[in-house]
Amino acid sequence: MTDLLREIAVKEANAIDPKEGCAACLKLIQRAILTLKAVPDPDRRYQGLRKAATFRDMDPERIVTLKELLDGFGPETPRVNRFRPSPRDVEIYLDVLKWLTWLQSEDRRGSDLIVARTFGVPYWKLATRHGRSEDTVRRWHDGAIATLFKRFADEVVYLKA
């Protein structure tokens, strides 16, 4: 980002409503995570990043409780439509994933929650996994998004445009 664009983005970031900014931040992060999963990586260059963000562990079909294992899974779960990233998504996803990498060093649990929620893992499963209430897990998730927006507000404003 050039200096002039960054200066404009910082001014706009200061004027943006925090709720709107957090929503934009979450949308950018979710699209970046789904783009990473959808884009072919024949060289396996970013395989380490995928492992770091626990993509394999956050597949909603793989996170189960002990009760579900003992009771069986019931009817087959429907498959979710495959995400198809836009050219814009492919253009910006690595920049956005840097935010998640930063968050992982600050708040590993928060980054894991963002990834899990992106793949549709329900709050009740995450609450069971962490031994906390759903409200607590929601607060952790929202707090992680707020932390990211606070740190990268100028980039969120710049990239959401």
C-alpha positions as CSV (number, residue, x, y, z in Angstrom):
1,M,0.0,0.0,0.0
2,T,1.4,3.4,-0.9
3,D,1.8,6.1,1.7
4,L,-1.0,8.2,0.4
5,L,-3.4,5.2,0.2
6,R,-2.4,4.2,3.7
7,E,-3.0,7.7,5.0
8,I,-6.5,7.8,3.4
9,A,-7.3,4.3,4.7
10,V,-6.2,5.3,8.3
11,K,-8.5,8.3,8.2
12,E,-11.4,6.2,6.9
13,A,-10.7,3.5,9.5
14,N,-10.9,6.0,12.3
15,A,-14.3,7.1,11.0
16,I,-15.8,3.6,10.5
17,D,-18.3,2.1,13.0
18,P,-16.5,-0.7,15.0
19,K,-19.4,-3.2,14.4
20,E,-19.3,-2.5,10.7
21,G,-15.5,-2.8,10.6
22,C,-15.5,-6.1,12.6
23,A,-18.1,-7.5,10.2
24,A,-16.0,-6.5,7.2
25,C,-12.9,-7.9,8.8
26,L,-14.6,-11.2,9.5
27,K,-15.9,-11.4,6.0
28,L,-12.5,-10.8,4.5
29,I,-10.9,-13.4,6.8
30,Q,-13.6,-16.0,6.0
31,R,-13.2,-15.5,2.3
32,A,-9.4,-15.7,2.6
33,I,-9.6,-19.0,4.5
34,L,-12.0,-20.5,2.0
35,T,-9.8,-19.3,-0.8
36,L,-6.8,-20.9,0.7
37,K,-8.6,-24.2,0.9
38,A,-10.0,-23.8,-2.7
39,V,-6.9,-22.7,-4.6
40,P,-4.8,-25.5,-5.9
41,D,-1.3,-25.6,-4.4
42,P,0.7,-28.1,-6.6
43,D,4.1,-27.1,-5.0
44,R,2.6,-27.4,-1.5
45,R,4.2,-24.1,-0.7
46,Y,1.6,-23.1,1.8
47,Q,1.1,-26.5,3.4
48,G,2.8,-25.2,6.5
49,L,0.4,-22.4,6.8
50,R,-2.5,-24.8,6.4
51,K,-1.1,-26.9,9.2
52,A,-0.5,-23.8,11.4
53,A,-4.1,-22.7,11.1
54,T,-5.3,-26.2,11.8
55,F,-7.4,-26.5,8.6
56,R,-7.4,-30.2,8.7
57,D,-8.6,-30.3,12.3
58,M,-11.4,-27.8,11.8
59,D,-13.4,-29.7,9.2
60,P,-16.9,-29.7,10.7
61,E,-17.4,-33.4,9.8
62,R,-14.3,-34.4,11.8
63,I,-15.0,-32.5,15.1
64,V,-17.4,-34.7,17.1
65,T,-18.2,-35.3,20.7
66,L,-17.8,-38.6,22.5
67,K,-21.6,-38.9,22.6
68,E,-21.8,-38.6,18.9
69,L,-19.2,-41.3,18.4
70,L,-21.1,-43.6,20.7
71,D,-24.5,-42.9,19.3
72,G,-23.5,-42.9,15.6
73,F,-24.0,-40.0,13.3
74,G,-27.6,-40.7,12.1
75,P,-28.5,-39.7,8.5
76,E,-25.8,-38.6,6.2
77,T,-25.0,-34.9,6.4
78,P,-25.5,-32.9,3.2
79,R,-22.4,-31.7,1.5
80,V,-21.8,-27.9,1.4
81,N,-21.4,-26.3,-2.0
82,R,-17.8,-25.9,-3.0
83,F,-16.5,-22.3,-2.5
84,R,-15.4,-20.7,-5.8
85,P,-13.1,-17.7,-5.1
86,S,-13.4,-14.6,-7.2
87,P,-10.3,-13.1,-8.8
88,R,-10.4,-10.4,-6.1
89,D,-10.4,-13.1,-3.4
90,V,-7.3,-14.7,-5.0
91,E,-5.6,-11.4,-5.2
92,I,-5.9,-10.5,-1.6
93,Y,-6.2,-13.7,0.4
94,L,-2.5,-14.0,1.3
95,D,-2.5,-10.4,2.6
96,V,-5.5,-11.2,4.8
97,L,-4.1,-14.5,6.0
98,K,-1.1,-12.5,7.4
99,W,-3.6,-11.1,9.9
100,L,-4.6,-14.6,11.0
101,T,-0.9,-15.5,11.3
102,W,-0.4,-12.5,13.5
103,L,-3.4,-13.4,15.6
104,Q,-2.2,-16.9,16.0
105,S,1.0,-15.6,17.7
106,E,-1.1,-13.4,20.0
107,D,-4.2,-15.5,20.6
108,R,-4.0,-19.1,19.3
109,R,-7.5,-20.0,20.6
110,G,-9.0,-17.0,18.8
111,S,-7.5,-17.9,15.5
112,D,-8.6,-21.5,15.8
113,L,-12.2,-20.3,16.6
114,I,-12.2,-18.1,13.6
115,V,-11.1,-21.0,11.3
116,A,-13.6,-23.4,12.9
117,R,-16.5,-21.0,12.5
118,T,-15.5,-20.3,8.9
119,F,-16.0,-24.0,8.2
120,G,-19.3,-24.1,10.0
121,V,-18.4,-25.8,13.3
122,P,-21.3,-24.9,15.6
123,Y,-20.7,-23.0,18.8
124,W,-22.0,-25.8,21.0
125,K,-19.3,-28.2,19.6
126,L,-16.6,-25.6,20.3
127,A,-18.0,-25.0,23.7
128,T,-17.9,-28.7,24.5
129,R,-14.3,-28.9,23.2
130,H,-13.2,-26.1,25.4
131,G,-15.3,-27.0,28.4
132,R,-17.0,-23.6,28.4
133,S,-20.4,-22.2,27.6
134,E,-21.5,-21.2,24.1
135,D,-21.7,-17.5,25.2
136,T,-18.1,-17.6,26.4
137,V,-16.9,-19.2,23.1
138,R,-18.9,-16.5,21.2
139,R,-17.2,-13.8,23.3
140,W,-13.8,-15.3,22.5
141,H,-14.6,-15.4,18.8
142,D,-15.9,-11.8,18.8
143,G,-12.9,-10.7,20.8
144,A,-10.5,-12.2,18.3
145,I,-12.3,-10.4,15.5
146,A,-12.2,-7.2,17.4
147,T,-8.5,-7.6,18.1
148,L,-7.8,-8.1,14.4
149,F,-9.9,-5.1,13.4
150,K,-8.2,-2.9,16.0
151,R,-4.7,-4.0,14.7
152,F,-5.5,-4.0,11.0
153,A,-8.3,-1.4,10.6
154,D,-6.6,0.6,7.9
155,E,-6.0,-2.5,5.8
156,V,-9.6,-3.7,6.4
157,V,-10.9,-0.4,5.0
158,Y,-8.5,-0.5,2.1
159,L,-9.2,-4.1,1.1
160,K,-13.0,-4.1,1.6
161,A,-13.3,-1.3,-1.0
